[in-house]
Amino acid sequence: MLQARKWGLGSLNEFRKFFGLKTYDTFEEINSNEGVADHLRELYEHPDFVELYPGLVAEEAKKPMIPGVGIAPTFTISRAVLSDAVALVRGDRFYTTDYHPKALTNWGYSEVQFDVNVNQGCVFYKLALRTLPNNFKPNSIYVHYPMTIPSENKNILTDLGRVDQYSWDKPAFIPPRVNFTSYSAAKYILERGQEFNVMWGEATAHFMGEEGYNFMLSGDQPFHGQQRKTMGASLYRENWHQQIKAFYEDITLRLLHKHSSKIVGINQVDITRDVGNLAHVHFAANMFSLPLKSEEHPRGVYSEHELYMVLAVLFVGIFFDLDPVKSFPLRMAAKAVTQQLGKLVEMNVSTVNLTGFISGVVDSFRQENNALKDYGVHMVRRLLESGLTVKQATWSQIVPTAGAMVANQAQVFTQLLDYYLSEEGKVHLPEINRLSKLDTAESDDKILHYAMEGIRLNGTFGSYRESTVETTIRDGNRQVRVKPGDKVFVSFVNANREEEFFPEPNTVRIDRPLENYIHYGVGPHSCLGGEASRVALTAMLKTVGRLENIRRAPGPAGELKKIPRPGGFYIYMRADHGSYFPFPTSKIDPSSACGKMKANQS
């Protein structure tokens, strides 16, 4: 107060008038509390005489919204603070004249954006998690709403129905994962399911409800093993090999014809976005009777690319949720799209569950005119016949299995093809082309080995587990100590080039035993669809391999946009370079009219 008088600061009313606020005519307007108003009247006699600092302190605060803002400052202070904040923003070129992708790059512009669906647009959590990624859970209430005490936050978010979105644990150091890179360590860990548990149960249940805990990859109990057997019995039926082979050869060729375009006499196609990704979408849609919109089913709900992205986001949310800053919005988005898809699937499963005459009528409208005609509705019915309810079949089998397979298998195809289009791998294309035209069991087996070698040399695979034991594991030339609760990561990148198991490890050899390849995993949680995937990839490589003079498009349009990561891994840039994604979504450069790959088709 004394300093204000020395500086000659204006009164409370003069301050309010400067900021365009109404001046106070009575002391009750400053504060409706009778005692406060009387004290001000005794001290200042008229509201115009109330000094700035006493007036700011004595002024009545805003009534907090319940639930809502918890700060509730006085009116004058809030107006002054907001005016200052606006002035700061208007004077900052990065928020005004330079706030665009040209100045910040697409990546930078995307990174600084806010999302009103996340904390009403607040972004402080980004700063905290980037600065201290190992000290807070991605959904910690301490980083999302740090200006209000947790107990009051819990009251507010309970009323808003969002209390379950956040972790209420106090911040604690999160130990880094324990990495293993050798072939022998990978087999040791993955074959011991009771000692090294899968970690995906919580995420699966978050997206799919309690039935998510019953998914075969959600735990290591005997029940989860039985769930795996149930799905396996439905997947691998009589003649499954021939049916899956025929389906993938047909869908790959149809997608090539549908999405190819001829420019200057050369056929071009985005082989990742429009062929590799979509072939597996069609497979999952046929296998599980998903609501895919197509020429055969114009009343479907999702387009090909929409369904791919839904299933890819689900996979990332369960198995690839690695960036703390992206985790919270990722889980919100993944849960929303999964619930939407799951409800549609559950409705479909309910109609399949119909009996008698009605069932026959429904089936007649669902029959597929392709090699998987014995799957689809019939696969769903087999799951129901195993004793599962409609809800159980939907949320513990169909939706999580579809989510686990599509994006992952699509990535495998892109990676193996990317290898054979590289300088190192393209020397094998003539032989692949020759074998693809033979169409014999022997030639198919060799193409399968080419596919496995492409995956081995260019694939990026690994698996997480949580240790339940204290032990020491040999990993190459080192001994690694593991404690209960440690998060363990097994990388297959270096393991796939170990000379002990793969002589001449940097060379393509199609005489290697299939059992030596571990990119489908080993042990109780090895890929259930591994055999089907091998058949599918062989059929796809064979179909694409038949094309004459297949090659990359020239320049940047012919290259996957990859970001290297430690340990030989990488992630992919989106087409606009505004963000990254764990899976390749396109091989198109937006600055080029050319597709990612050129091929002269006969």
N, C-alpha and C positions, 0 to 999 in steps of 0.2 A: 504494500500500500504506500509506504514511504517512497519507494523507488518510482512508483507510478506518478506520485505527486511531483517529484523532482523532474521527471521527464515531461510533465504536463500532459499526461494521457487524457483522452476524452472520457466523458462519463459513459455509463451503461447505455443510456438512450442515444447518445451521440454515436457510439459504436454500432448500435443496431441500425440507426438511420444510414450510416455509411454503407452497410451491407444490404440496404433495401428492406429492412425489417420494420414492422410497425413499432413505434415508440410506446412505452408503457405510460398509461394515464393514471393508474392507481397502483398502490403497493400490492393489492390482491392479485393483480395481473402478473406481477413478478413471481409471487408464490401464494397459492391459495391457502396455505397453512396460516391460520390466524396468528399464531405466535411469531412466526417469521415475519409476516407483514407488519405486525405491531412494532417489532424491534427495528425494522427498516424505517418505519414512520418516525419513531423516536429519534433515530440517528440522523435522518436526512430531510425530514419534513415534506419533501416533494420527490416524486420519482425521477425528475430531471437531475436531481442532485446526487443520486446514487452512483458511487464510484464504480469503475469498471471491474476491478478484481472482486470486491465484496458482492457486487451484483451478479457476476458470473457464478460465484460459489453459491449464493443464496437462491438463484433462479430455480424454478421448479423444473424437474427433469421430465423428459418425454415418458409417457406411460409405455412400458415394454409390451410388445405384442406377445401374446401367449397362445401357442408357442411362437417364438421368433427371436428378434434381436435381444441380446442380453446386456448390451452396453448402455443403451438409453441415456445419452448425454443430455445436457440442457439445450434448449432451442438455439440460443445464441452461439454457444460453442460449436454445435453441430453445423450451423450455417457457416461459421468462420472456417472450420476445418474443411468442410466440403469445398468452400470457395478456394481455399489454399490448394487443395488437392486438384481441383479443376485447373487452376492456374499452372500448377506444376506439369500436368498432363499436356495442356495447350502449349507450354513452352518447351516440351521435349520433342525433338524431331523424330525420335524413334517411335513415338506414339501418334505422330501427325504426318508430316510431309514424307518421312521415310518409312512409314508403317505400311509396307507392301512387299510382295515377294521379290521384286527386282532388287530392292535394297537389302532385304533380310535373307534372301534365297527362299525357295519353296519350303525347304527343311526348317529354317529359322522361323518363318512366318507361321508354319504349322505348330511348331513347338510352343510359341508364346500365346496361342489361341486359348480361350477359355471355353468351357462347356457348361451351359446353364443346367444341364442334367446332373452335373457333379458339383455338389456343395453350392448350388445356386450360382455357379460361375467363379467361386473363389479358387485361387491357384496357389495359395501359400504352401499347400502340401507338396507341390512339385519342388519348391526350393528346399524344404526340409528333407525330403527323401533323396534328392540329388546330393545334398551336402552330407547327410548321415544315413546312407542306405542300409547300414548294418546295425542300426540302433532302433529303428521303428518298423513295425509291421506295415505293409502298404495300406491297410485299412485302419490304422491306429487313430483313435479319436484325438490323440495328442498332437497329431500333425494336421488333421483335417479341420479341427475347431480349437486351436490353441489359446484363444483369447477368453475362453469360458471354462470354468472348472468342470471336470468330468461328471460330477454328480448332477449339476444343473443341465449339462449337455444331455445326460441320460433322460431327464424329465422331458426336455424339449423334443428329443428325437423319438421318445416313446409316444408322445402325443401325435407326432408326425407319421408314425408307423414305420420309421426307418432305423430303429435302434439296432436291429440285427445286422445292418450293413457294416457295422464298425466293430473293431476290437477294443475292449476296455482294459486290456492288460497294460500295466505300467511299462514304459520303455525299458528294454533290456538289450544287451549286446547279442546279436545274432551271429553265431560262429560261421565262418566260411565253410563251404562244402569241401569234402575230402575227395580229391580227384584220383582216378585210376585210368591208366592208358594202355595197359598190356593185355594181350589176348588171354593169358592164364588168369589174371586177376578178374577179368570180365566174367569168365566162365565160373570161377570160384564164387563170386558174389551172386550172380544171377541164378545159379543152381541151388542156392540155399535160401529159399523163400521164407523160412521161419526165422532165420537170423537176420535177413536183410529184406524188410517189408516194402511193398509198394506204398506210394505216398499220395495216391490220387483219390482216395475215398472222400475226403472233405470237399474237394472241388466238385466232384461228380454229384455229391448230395446237395451242394449249394445250388447247382444248376437244375437238378432234377427232383429235388425233394428226397425224402427218406429212402425211396426206392433206389436212389443213386448209390447208396451204400451196398446194394446187392448186385451191382454190376461186377462182372467177373474180374475186372482190373482194379476194383476198389479195396481189395483185401487179400489176405493169405490164409483164410480159414477154409476148412473143407467145403463149406457152403459155396464159396467163390469158385472152387474147383468144379463143383457140380453144375454151377451156372455156365461155366466154360464148356462142359460136356454137353449141356442142353443146346447151346448155340452151335457147337460143332456138329451134333447130330442133325441139326436142321440145315446146316450149310453144305456138308459133304454127303450128298445123296448119290444114288446110283447115276452114273454117266455125268457126274458134275464136271469132270475134266473136259469132256467134249463140249458140253453146254457153255461153259465159261469161255473156252477157247473160241468157239463160234461167235459168241456174243461180242467179245472184244475185237475180233477181226472185223465184224460187221460194223460196230459202232465207230471204230477208229476210221474206217474208210468213209463212212457216211459223214462224220465230222470234218474230215479232210475236204470232201467235196462241198459241203455246206459252207465252210468258212474260208476256203481258198479264193483268191482273186488273181486275175492275170494282169500284170503290169509290164508293158514293153515285151510281151510274149513270154513272160516267165511267171509261173504259178508261185504265189507267196501265201504264207499262212503263219499266224501266231500259234506256233505248235504247243506252247505252254497253256496260254489262256483258253484257246478255242478247241484244243484236241486233248492234250494230256489231262488237264483239270476236269474237263467235261465228260470224258469217257467214264471216269470213276463215279461222277455224279449220276450218270445214267445207270450204271451198274447198281449203285446203292438204291436208286429209286425203283428199279425193277425188282431187286432182291427183297426190299422191305416195303414195297408199295407206298413210297413216299409221294407227296402231292406235287410232282414235277409237271410244269406246263410244257407241252410239246405239241408237235403236229398231230401225234396220235391221241394226246390227251389235252385238248385246248382248254379244258376247264380246270386244269391244275392251278396251283396257287403260286408257285415259285418258278421263275425262269431258270435256265441252266446256271447262269452266273450267280444269281441270287442264292440258289440252294448251295452252290459251292461255297460261297462266302459265309453262309450261316453255319455250315458244318466245319469250315476252317476256323472260324472264331470259336466255336465250341471246343475244337481240338486244342487250340492255343490256350484257352482258359483252363483246361484240365491239365495238359501235359507240358505246356511251354510258357507258363506264366513267370517270366524271369526278370522283367524290368519292373522294379518297385514303383516307379513313377506311373507306368502305364497300367499297372495291375488293377487298381480300383475301378477306373472307367472300363477296362477290358471286362472285368467280372460283371459289371452292371449290364454292359451291352450283350455279353454272352448269355447271361441269364434271361434277358428279355427275349432274344431271338430263339433260344432253346425252348422256353415256355410256349412261345407261339407255335413253333414247329411241333413240339410234343403234344399239344392239345389237338392239333389237326391229325397227327398220327394216332392218338388215342381214339378219336372219333372213327377213324378208318378201321382200327383194330376191333372196335365195338361192332361195326357192321359185318366184319369178317366172322365175328363170333356168333352171328345169327345161325339158326339151324333150320333144317328141313327145306321146304319149298322156297322160302325167302332167301336162304343161303344160296341156293342154286341160281336164282334170279340175279342176286348181287354178283356172284362169280362170273356170270355171263357177260356182265358189263366191265369186268376187270381183266379179262384174259389178255395177255400180251402176245403180240405176233412177232416174237423173236426167240432166240435160243434159250432164253430164261423163262419160257412160258410155264415151266414146272415149278418156278420159284414164285416170287411176288406174294400174292394172296395165299398161296399154298405154304410158303415159309411161315407166314404169320399164323396160319392155322396149326402148323406143326408145333409152334411155340405154345399155343393155347392148349393143344392136346397133351403137352408135357405136364400140365397141371398149373401153369401160370395163369393168373387173372389178367384181364385186359390191362389194368394199371401196371401190373408187374411186367408183362410182356413189352409194354410201351417204354417204361422209364428205366427198367433194369436191363433190357436187352436191345430193343430196336434202336432207340434214339442214341444211346451211348456207343453202340457198335458202329452205327453209321458215322457218327462224329469221329470215332477213332480211326476209321479206315480211309475216308475219301481224300482229305488234304495230304495225309502222310504218303499214301500210295501215288498220288499225283506228283508229289515232289520227287519220289524215287524215279519216275519215268523221265521227268525233266533233267534230273542229274545224270542219269545214264546216257541220255541222248546228247546232253551238253558235252559230255566227255568225248563221244564219237564224232562230234562236230568240231572239236578242238584240234589244234595243230598236232598234238600228240596222238589223238585217237582216230583222226579221219583216215589214216592209212588202212583201217580195218573196214571201212564202208564198202569197198568193192566186194569183199568176201561176204559181208552181211547181205548185200544186194543179191549175190549169186545164191546164197543159201535160202533167202526169202522166196525165191522163185521155184525152188524144188518142191516145197510142200510135202515133205516126208517126215516120218518120225525121227530119223537120224538128223536131218537138217534142223528140225525144231529143237532138238536137244542141244545142238551146237549154238543156235541162236539164244537159247536159255543161258548157256554159259557165257556168251558175249554180254548178255544183260547183267548177269551176276558180276562179271568183271568190271563193267562200267560203273555199277553201284559201288563195288569195293574201292575203286580208284577215285571216285568223285563224290561218293555219298558222305553225308554228315549225320551220323547217328550216335546216339548215346542213351543212357537210361539212368534214372534216379532211384535210389533206395534209401531207406532209413534203417540204420543199424540198431539191433536189439541186444548186441553182445559186445564184449570187449575182446578184441583179438588183434593179431598182427598179420598182415597180408603182404606177400611178396609181389611187388609191382615192377617188373623188369629188374633193374639193378638196385632197387631200394626196398626197404622194409617200411611199411606204413601202418601206424597204430590207429585203430578205430575204436571209438567208445560208444556205449549205448546212447542213442539220440542223435548221433552224427548223421548229417545228410551226405550221402555218398553218390558220386557221379561216375559212371563207367562210360568211357569214350571208346567208340569203335574205330575212330579215324586212324590212329596209329596202330591199333590192333590189326586192322585190315592190311597192313603193310609189313607185318612181322615175317621175316624170312623163314623162321622155323615152321610156320604153318602155310606160308605162301612163297615158295621158292621163286626167285626172280620177282620180287614183290612189285616192282614198278613196271612190269611187263604184262600185257594181256595174254593169258594162257587159258585155253578152253578145255584143258584136260584136268582141271583141279576138281577134287571131290566136292560135291555140293554140301556135304555135311561140315566142311571147313568154314563156310561162310556163316558169320554170326550177326549180320545186320538185321536179321529178323528176330534176334534175341535167342536166348537159351533158357532152359529151366521151366518152372511152372507157369511163367508169364510170357513165354515166347509167343510170337505173333500167331494167333489162331488161324488167321487167313493167309499164312505164309505160303502154303501150297497153292492156294487160289491166286495169290499175287504173282507167283512165278509163272503160272499159266497165262495170266493176264498180260504181264510185261512181255513175255515171249510173243504173244499174239500182236501186241501193239508195235514192238520193235520190228517184227516180221512185216507188218502192214506198211509201216513207214519206210522200212528198209527196201521194199520193192521199188520205191520211187527212184527214178533215174536222176543222177547228178544232184543229189540232195546236198545242200550246203547252207551256211549261214547267210543272212542278208549282209550286204557290205556295210562297213562302218559301225557306229554305235548301235544301230538298230539290230545288229546281229549278235549282240553280247548281252548276257544276263547282267543286271545291275546288282552286284554283290558287295557286301561289306564284310571284310575279314574279321573274324573273332578269334580269341585265343584258342589254341589247341587244334588248329586246322579247320575250325568251323566258320560258317558265314551265314549272314542273313541277307534278305533281299530288299532292294528299294522298290517302292511302288512306282507306277508308270510316271507320275508327276514329280518324283523325287522329293515329295513332301514328307514322307515317313517311311519306315521300314516295316517288313512283315516277315515272320519266320518262314513262309512258303513263297515260292515264285508265283506271282499272280499274272504276270504278263511278260512277253518278250518283245514288246513293241516300244520303240522310242517315240515319244509324242512329237518330236520335232521332225520325224520322218514319215513319209507316207508308206514306206515299205514295211512289210511284215518282218518278223524276227528271223524267219528261215525261208529260203528260196528252194523250190523243188520243181523240176520239170516232171510232170506226171504223164505217164503213158496211158 
